[in-house]
Amino acid sequence: MRTRRHFLRLAFGGSIAGMGLLGPLSTARQWTWAAARKVLPKGTKRDSLIQEDPATLETTNLEITPLENFGTMGPTNEVVDPGTWRLQVLGQVKKPLSLTLPQLIAFPSVERDVLLICPGFFANYGRWKGVSMRSLLQQADPEPTATQVLIEARGGKTIHYPLEDLLSDKAFLAYQVNGQSLPRKHGFPLRVVAEGYYGSDWVKYVEKVTVERA
């Protein structure tokens, strides 16, 4: 994780201060991060990427992978009732949240083409749309001491992310892929999309977000 987070911190200045307002130093760091990445030419085969680190790749020339060709790992058959499902946002926040799927969809959205690599198995390049974690966390209002976020999935899987990565919207919670509602095998109703992270960190079937101090 250190390499991926190192690149992400260069991209965003190593600070969540300003919530996206970049000074000259941060801009220079962004340029350095972008210049360090390997530009993938048009026509790059997805199979050639399965041993790559996604944080080191410039992917804008890739073609979107058709959804029927997506690979998947981990649980694929969790059944979630969207009528009773809620996303809980808890922990070191001043305003805990409990949100239905329609309420989440009403939040400002993020739509981005992001490469998902499960090393040695597959690479998917999808057009993901979901809720901005920056907007979600702003409404929950994290305590000043908060530094990380624990995202929990149905079935018990948990992953920690630096708070700054979520406030940058490099990582967000997706409810659509390639213009379609997220299929069950890909984590319906909500999964993490995390640019620069391997697929093992793209948690599916998300139910709870807990803001913490490391």
Secondary structure, DSSP 8 states (H G I E B T S, - for coil): -HHHHHHHHHHTTT--GGGS---HHHHHHHHHHHHHSEE--TT--GGGGTTS-GGGEE-TTS----GGG----S-------TTT--EEEEESBSS-EEE-HHHHHTS-EEEEEEEEEETTTEEEEEEEEEE-HHHHHHHH-B-TT--EEEEEETTS-EEEEEHHHHHTTSEEEEEEETTEE--GGGTTT-EEEETTS-GGGS--SEEEEEEE--
